[in-house]
Amino acid sequence: MSKATRATLAAYALPAVPLAILTLPLYVLVPAFYARELMLPIAAVGSALLIVRIIDALADPLVGLFADRWRPEFGRRRAWLARACIPTALCTYMLFVPAAGAGLAYLIFWGMALSVAWTAAIVPYTAWGAELLPDYAGRVRIAAWREMFALIGTLLALFAQALVPMAGYTGDGAVLMALALFILIALPLTSLICVRFVDEPVDLSQRSLSMFEGLGFMRANKPFLQLIAAFLVNGFANGLPATLFLFYVGEKLSAPDAAGPLLVLYFLCGIAGVPFWLWLARRTSKHVAWCMGMLLACVCFTPAPFLGEGDLTLFAGICIGTGLALGADLVLPPAIQADAIDVDTAASGEQRSGLYFAAWGLATKLALALAVGFAFPVLGAAGFDPAANLRESSGLAMLGFLYAGLPIFLKLIAIALMWRFPLDRDTQTQLRATIEGNRAR
């Protein structure tokens, strides 16, 4: 496929909505629900979810490897989504709506099952998008449609937390049941539309590498290593405010009721900013546009460490600016990743988008784990622990620094890594010519 209509792009992007809807409650609502309403010890819930996260991380490279190697007639990308969508939806329902008497074993089993099923869907799905259009600009369009639909899914999950109680159903359990029922219907339906109306990309592989050969080519892919290093650093920078947002708004700004509306404002601005980043990427390059997005976030974050009670209006402005920058973070890196995969395909002779996006998923999870593992102990040492009713001035100051000060420093490192990125439009065009030439021979 050399071109794609808006209808085709929308059909491809549709599954991103339910896939995004299940992500937010999985990380935010499920732990609290199992601890509060099922009365499981919070430390045991944390340990159970740690086991789930480890299995989740191990699943990425395995799915990526098999997604590249398995070539059914139906298509190596479409077949995975078609087969994984129903198990993912069913596992979501079982985890979000637990049976009577569910305990830690139930949480671990269905948490692991959902993680494996979700990975089996999302890794081939993102690899499909990277291969769907071969040109430099087309890949940005695909990523933009997918990530905008994912943001819509995130907003729907946020709205559900407000609308379900308004309908008379209270508690996290009611919200989780509503979301589970929606996913149970929407994920198979949107996946069916996607596999029916979106073409399977051409497999450009000319040979099949052994695992050790493949890792050797991946280590030699300098643009990919440069990109994933910047992505990991920027992911750590984004993970810190994501992890600390509720604490920052509730404790530093003393406005816990404003957290929901501010999140909605942030994600709405993320959607609104995507067309601008598409335009800027066309006028400059993907990596320069991404650097500009990270720089905008740095500028907007600058006053955040110094805000306090009563500064809600100013913080809403920060949410608008960083929300606009969010579009660049979501859309441009995966489009650049697709170009970095071309370096490997041209050199190795095998198109391994699945394995590369599996590594991408690992980097995302590692960045989030670093944010949680670093921020909470530092806050506790500085004198901030709401569970122990500890809110010293030094702890609140550290909260402001970790929420916005440290992310600025990290984003500047990511900008430095990406500013002279070697893959631009001309280089990618040459790579595609090499790949097509190898294929013709």
C-alpha positions in Angstrom: 0.0 0.0 0.0 1.6 3.3 -1.1 -1.3 5.5 -0.1 -4.0 5.3 2.5 -7.4 7.0 2.6 -8.8 8.5 5.7 -11.3 5.6 5.9 -8.4 3.1 5.8 -6.5 5.0 8.5 -9.6 5.2 10.7 -10.2 1.5 10.3 -6.6 0.8 11.3 -6.8 3.2 14.3 -10.1 1.9 15.7 -8.8 -0.9 17.9 -6.6 1.7 19.7 -9.7 3.0 21.5 -10.6 -0.1 23.5 -6.9 -1.0 23.9 -6.3 2.4 25.5 -9.4 2.2 27.6 -8.2 -1.0 29.3 -4.8 0.4 30.0 -5.7 3.3 32.4 -7.9 1.3 34.8 -5.4 -1.6 34.7 -2.8 0.6 36.3 -4.9 2.9 38.4 -8.2 1.4 39.4 -7.5 -2.4 39.6 -4.9 -2.2 42.4 -7.2 0.0 44.5 -10.3 -2.1 43.8 -8.6 -5.4 44.9 -7.2 -3.8 48.0 -10.3 -1.8 49.1 -13.3 -3.7 48.0 -12.0 -7.2 48.0 -10.1 -6.5 51.2 -6.8 -8.0 50.1 -3.6 -6.8 51.9 -2.2 -3.8 50.0 1.4 -5.2 50.3 0.2 -8.6 48.9 -1.6 -6.8 46.0 1.6 -4.9 45.2 3.6 -8.1 45.2 1.0 -9.9 43.0 1.1 -7.0 40.5 4.9 -7.1 40.5 4.8 -10.8 39.4 2.3 -9.7 36.6 4.7 -7.0 35.5 7.6 -9.4 35.2 5.6 -11.8 33.1 4.4 -8.9 31.0 8.0 -7.8 30.4 9.0 -11.4 29.4 6.1 -11.6 27.0 7.2 -8.7 24.8 10.3 -10.2 23.2 8.6 -13.6 22.7 5.6 -12.1 21.0 7.8 -9.9 18.9 9.9 -12.9 17.8 6.9 -15.1 17.0 5.0 -12.3 15.3 7.8 -11.9 12.8 8.4 -15.6 12.2 4.7 -16.9 11.9 3.5 -16.3 8.4 -0.1 -17.6 7.9 -1.9 -17.0 4.6 -4.2 -14.5 6.4 -1.3 -12.3 7.1 1.4 -12.3 9.9 0.1 -8.9 11.3 -3.7 -9.3 10.8 -3.7 -12.9 12.1 -2.3 -11.9 15.5 -4.8 -9.1 16.1 -7.7 -11.3 14.9 -6.7 -14.1 17.2 -5.7 -12.0 20.2 -8.6 -9.5 20.4 -11.2 -11.9 21.9 -8.9 -13.4 24.6 -7.8 -9.9 25.5 -11.4 -8.8 25.9 -12.4 -11.9 27.9 -9.3 -11.6 30.2 -10.2 -7.9 30.8 -13.7 -8.9 31.9 -12.4 -11.6 34.2 -9.8 -9.3 35.9 -12.1 -6.2 36.1 -15.2 -8.2 37.3 -13.8 -10.9 39.6 -15.7 -13.9 40.8 -17.0 -14.1 44.3 -14.2 -15.0 46.7 -11.4 -14.0 44.3 -8.1 -13.7 46.0 -4.4 -13.2 45.2 -4.2 -16.3 43.1 -7.1 -15.0 41.0 -5.5 -11.6 40.6 -2.1 -13.1 39.5 -3.6 -15.6 37.1 -6.0 -13.2 35.2 -3.4 -10.4 35.4 -0.8 -12.6 33.7 -3.4 -13.8 31.2 -4.4 -10.3 30.3 -0.8 -9.1 30.0 0.1 -11.9 27.6 -3.1 -11.5 25.5 -2.7 -7.7 25.4 0.9 -8.0 24.3 0.0 -10.5 21.6 -2.4 -7.9 20.2 -0.5 -4.6 20.7 3.0 -5.7 19.4 1.8 -7.0 16.0 -0.7 -4.1 15.8 2.0 -1.4 16.1 4.3 -3.4 13.8 1.5 -3.5 11.2 1.3 0.3 11.4 5.0 0.7 10.8 4.9 -1.5 7.7 1.6 -0.2 6.2 3.1 2.8 4.4 6.7 2.8 3.2 7.2 6.5 2.9 8.6 9.0 5.4 5.5 11.2 5.8 3.0 8.4 5.6 4.3 6.8 8.7 3.6 9.9 10.7 0.0 9.9 9.4 -0.5 6.3 10.6 1.0 7.0 14.0 -1.0 10.2 14.3 -4.4 8.4 13.7 -3.6 5.5 16.0 -2.4 7.8 18.9 -5.3 10.2 18.5 -7.7 7.3 18.8 -5.8 6.0 21.8 -6.2 9.4 23.4 -9.9 9.3 22.8 -9.9 5.9 24.5 -8.1 7.4 27.5 -10.6 10.2 27.7 -13.5 7.8 27.6 -12.0 5.9 30.5 -11.7 9.2 32.4 -15.3 10.1 31.6 -16.5 6.7 32.8 -15.1 7.4 36.3 -17.4 10.5 36.4 -20.5 9.3 34.5 -20.9 5.9 36.2 -21.4 7.4 39.7 -23.8 10.0 38.2 -25.9 7.1 37.0 -26.3 5.9 40.6 -23.6 3.2 40.6 -20.8 3.9 43.1 -17.4 2.4 43.7 -14.5 1.4 41.6 -16.2 -2.0 40.9 -19.0 -0.3 39.0 -16.6 1.7 36.9 -14.6 -1.4 36.1 -17.7 -3.4 35.2 -18.8 -0.7 32.8 -15.4 -0.5 31.1 -15.1 -4.3 30.9 -18.5 -4.6 29.2 -17.5 -1.9 26.7 -14.2 -3.6 25.9 -15.9 -7.0 25.6 -18.0 -5.6 22.8 -15.7 -2.9 21.3 -12.4 -4.7 21.0 -13.6 -7.7 18.9 -15.8 -5.3 16.8 -13.1 -2.8 16.1 -10.5 -5.5 15.4 -12.9 -7.1 12.9 -13.3 -3.8 11.1 -9.5 -3.4 11.1 -8.6 -6.8 9.7 -11.4 -6.6 7.1 -10.7 -3.2 5.6 -6.9 -2.7 6.1 -4.4 -4.5 3.9 -1.8 -6.8 5.2 1.6 -5.1 4.4 4.0 -6.8 2.1 6.6 -8.9 3.9 10.0 -7.6 2.7 12.0 -10.4 4.3 14.5 -12.1 2.1 15.9 -14.5 4.7 15.3 -15.8 8.2 17.9 -14.9 10.8 18.9 -16.9 13.8 18.2 -15.2 17.2 21.9 -14.4 17.7 22.3 -13.1 14.2 19.2 -10.9 14.7 20.5 -9.5 18.0 23.8 -8.7 16.3 22.1 -6.7 13.6 20.0 -4.9 16.2 23.2 -4.0 18.2 24.7 -2.6 15.0 21.7 -0.5 14.2 23.0 2.8 15.6 20.0 5.0 14.7 17.8 2.5 16.6 20.1 2.6 19.7 20.2 6.4 19.6 16.4 6.6 19.3 15.6 4.1 22.0 18.0 5.7 24.4 16.3 9.1 23.8 12.9 7.4 24.1 13.8 5.8 27.4 15.1 9.0 28.9 12.1 10.9 27.7 9.8 8.1 28.9 11.4 8.5 32.4 10.8 12.2 32.2 7.1 11.6 31.3 6.7 8.9 33.8 7.5 11.1 36.8 4.7 13.6 36.4 2.3 10.8 35.4 3.1 9.0 38.6 3.0 12.1 40.8 0.1 14.0 39.2 -2.5 13.2 41.8 -0.1 13.9 44.7 1.0 17.2 43.1 -2.6 18.4 42.5 -3.9 17.1 45.8 -1.1 18.0 48.1 1.0 20.8 46.6 -1.9 22.7 45.0 -4.4 21.5 47.7 -7.0 20.9 44.9 -7.7 17.1 44.8 -11.2 17.6 43.2 -9.5 19.4 40.2 -7.4 16.4 39.2 -10.1 14.8 36.9 -10.9 18.0 35.0 -7.2 18.9 34.6 -6.5 15.4 33.2 -9.3 15.8 30.7 -8.0 19.2 29.7 -4.5 17.7 29.3 -5.6 14.9 27.0 -7.9 17.1 25.0 -4.9 19.4 24.3 -2.9 16.3 23.3 -5.4 15.6 20.6 -5.6 19.2 19.5 -1.8 19.4 19.1 -1.4 16.5 16.8 -2.1 18.4 13.5 0.5 21.0 14.3 3.2 18.3 14.9 2.2 16.6 11.6 2.7 20.0 9.9 6.0 20.7 11.6 7.3 17.2 10.7 6.6 17.9 7.1 8.3 21.3 7.2 11.4 20.1 9.0 11.8 16.4 10.0 10.3 14.0 12.5 13.2 14.2 14.9 13.4 18.0 14.8 9.7 18.3 15.4 9.9 15.8 18.3 12.8 17.9 19.8 10.6 21.0 19.5 7.8 19.2 21.3 10.1 18.2 24.2 11.4 21.8 24.3 7.9 23.1 24.6 7.2 20.8 27.5 10.4 22.0 29.2 9.3 25.7 28.9 5.8 24.9 30.2 7.1 22.9 33.1 9.5 25.6 34.3 7.2 27.4 36.8 5.6 24.1 38.1 8.1 23.4 40.9 7.4 26.8 42.5 3.5 26.6 42.5 1.5 26.2 45.6 -2.0 26.4 47.1 -4.2 28.8 45.0 -2.1 28.5 41.8 -4.7 26.3 40.0 -5.3 28.7 37.1 -1.5 28.9 36.3 -1.3 25.1 36.5 -4.2 24.8 34.1 -2.1 26.8 31.6 0.8 24.4 32.2 -1.6 21.4 31.5 -2.6 23.1 28.2 1.1 23.6 27.1 2.3 20.2 28.1 -0.8 18.6 26.7 0.0 20.2 23.3 3.5 18.8 23.6 2.1 15.4 24.4 1.0 15.0 20.8 4.7 15.1 19.7 5.7 12.5 22.2 3.0 10.1 21.1 3.0 10.5 17.4 6.6 11.1 16.3 8.8 8.5 18.1 7.0 5.4 16.7 7.1 7.0 13.2 10.9 7.5 13.6 11.1 3.9 14.9 9.6 2.7 11.6 12.5 4.4 9.7 15.1 2.9 12.1 13.7 -0.6 11.3 14.4 0.1 7.6 18.1 0.3 8.6 17.9 -3.2 9.9 15.9 -4.6 7.0 18.3 -3.2 4.5 21.3 -4.6 6.3 19.9 -8.0 7.5 17.5 -8.9 4.8 14.7 -9.7 7.3 11.9 -7.3 8.2 11.5 -7.7 12.0 9.2 -4.9 13.0 7.6 -7.1 15.7 10.8 -7.6 17.5 11.7 -3.9 17.3 8.4 -2.8 18.7 8.7 -5.5 21.4 11.9 -3.7 22.5 10.0 -0.5 22.3 7.4 -1.9 24.6 10.1 -3.0 27.1 11.6 0.5 27.1 8.2 2.0 27.8 7.6 -0.4 30.8 11.1 0.2 32.1 10.7 4.0 32.0 7.5 3.7 34.0 9.1 1.3 36.5 12.0 3.7 36.9 9.7 6.6 37.6 7.8 4.7 40.4 10.9 3.0 41.8 12.8 6.3 42.0 10.2 8.9 43.0 8.5 7.2 45.9 11.6 6.4 48.0 13.1 9.9 47.3 9.8 11.5 48.4 9.7 9.5 51.6 13.3 10.4 52.4 12.6 14.1 51.9 9.6 14.1 54.2 6.5 13.4 52.1 4.3 10.4 52.8 0.6 11.0 52.8 -0.1 7.5 54.2 1.9 8.4 57.3 0.4 11.9 57.4 3.9 13.3 56.6 3.9 16.5 54.6 7.0 18.5 55.5 8.0 21.6 53.5 11.1 19.8 52.3 8.9 16.9 51.1 6.6 19.2 49.2 9.5 21.0 47.6 10.9 17.6 46.5 7.5 16.8 45.1 7.6 19.9 42.9 11.1 19.1 41.8 10.4 15.5 40.9 7.1 16.4 39.2 8.6 19.1 36.9 12.2 20.0 37.6 13.9 16.7 37.0 11.7 16.0 33.9 13.1 19.2 32.3 16.7 18.0 32.8 15.8 14.6 31.4 14.1 16.0 28.4 17.1 18.2 27.6 19.2 15.0 27.6 16.7 13.4 25.2 16.8 16.5 22.9 20.6 16.3 22.8 20.5 12.7 21.8 18.0 13.3 19.0 19.0 16.7 17.6 21.5 15.3 15.1 19.6 12.1 14.4 20.9 10.6 11.1 17.6 9.5 9.5 15.8 12.2 7.5 13.5 12.0 4.5 16.3 11.6 1.9 18.1 8.9 3.9 14.9 7.0 4.5 14.1 7.2 0.7 17.5 5.7 -0.1 17.0 2.9 2.5 13.7 2.0 0.9 15.3 1.9 -2.6 18.0 -0.5 -1.2 15.3 -2.7 0.4 13.2 -2.8 -2.8 16.4 -3.5 -4.9 17.3 -6.4 -2.7 13.8 -7.7 -3.0 13.8 -7.4 -6.8 17.1 -9.3 -7.0 
